[in-house]
């Protein structure tokens, strides 16, 4: 309702924005085109460019039905994050009940009851909240409890009386009569959704200078939690074969701007070995999963390996992105990782060679078992032909026969 924005954009007639309409101001955009048409309207613009969406003091009527459906897909399919703050135009007051965004929130909006305003609500962490590192600001719990007790009371809360199945309450606010969720989170499809129900969290930051630093740190930790596990369009993983430690499976998953599987790509992998030598590989499309490219590498020398995957569009031959992954090949560490005998390996060797694995308690039976086991022994013997009697006799007979023939023919 600020008259400062009357006629924003120097437009005339019906296109001119009124002072009671929302005005979009782009901050920190990468170029003049980004968000120039407002909130993204296509999956390509939203999925490819953003990892998290934060809503505060913005009513549901700001979005079209298609945009809210797109936000739901952004979280459930793309694996993005959604976080709603506690502004007065959020949650039930913002009209999010029975909307795709409201369905994703970890708290129920249709079960809010009317009652007296919350006054003097104190903030505290729940058991689940203490287990989340991004909710704590001190390394020692006693110091964190002192910090929580020194926080000012809050006066503006979006009351929610129940959470959805699978959601977790990480923090609560309590007044003299009731306790309400303050921070609630849950998984939604491939992504995650969080709710901060406190509208006047700024009271904490304005309490004193130390509180302001703590509030800034909490915001940084929240933002890191939002985006840390959000997948990129290109993912690269290296998995060592459990049966053969030298064999490493390299898997690259490629998605397009709408985060759909992209099998029309060329994937080149460069592996840097511990001695600095580099090997070039090409990943082949998988027959089991669309958009998956696989290849194998055999690590011969112990040490650190680093693989870099470069993905190109097969038709346009333009670069789509690069990803890197590393692993360590240490056969001795793998061998001595467990001091107990590897019974599964010994049993497999016994089955493949026709042998038998004997337990330590049955070791006394070994001599008797060896007597009954027929072990074939193959020995190669080499004997000169001249040392064979029948060969020697045959040669003498041949010589005698030749002499007889010569005598009869008068040739002797």
Buried (B, 14 or more C-beta within 10 A) or exposed (E): EEEEBEEBEEEEEEEEBEEEEBEEEEEEEEEEEEBEEEBBEEBEBBBBEBBBBBBBEBBBEBBEEEBBBBBBBBBBBBBBBBBBBBBEBBBBBBBBBEBBBBBBBBBBBEEBEEEEEBEEBBBBBBEBBBEBEBBBBEEEEEEBBEBBEEBBBBBBBBBBBEBBEEBBBBBBBBBEEBBBBBBBBBBBBBBBBBBBBBBBBEBBBEBEEEBBEBBEEBEEBBBEBBEEEBBBBBBBEBEBEEEEBBBBEBBBBBBBBBBEEBEEBBBBBBBBBBEEEEEEBEBEBBEEEBBBBBBEBEBEEBEEBBBBBBBBBEEEEEEBEEBEBEBEBBEEEEEEEEEEEEEEEEEEEEEEEEEEEBEEEEEEEEEEEEEEEEEEEEEEEEEEEEEEEEEEEEEEEEEEEEEEEEEEEEEE
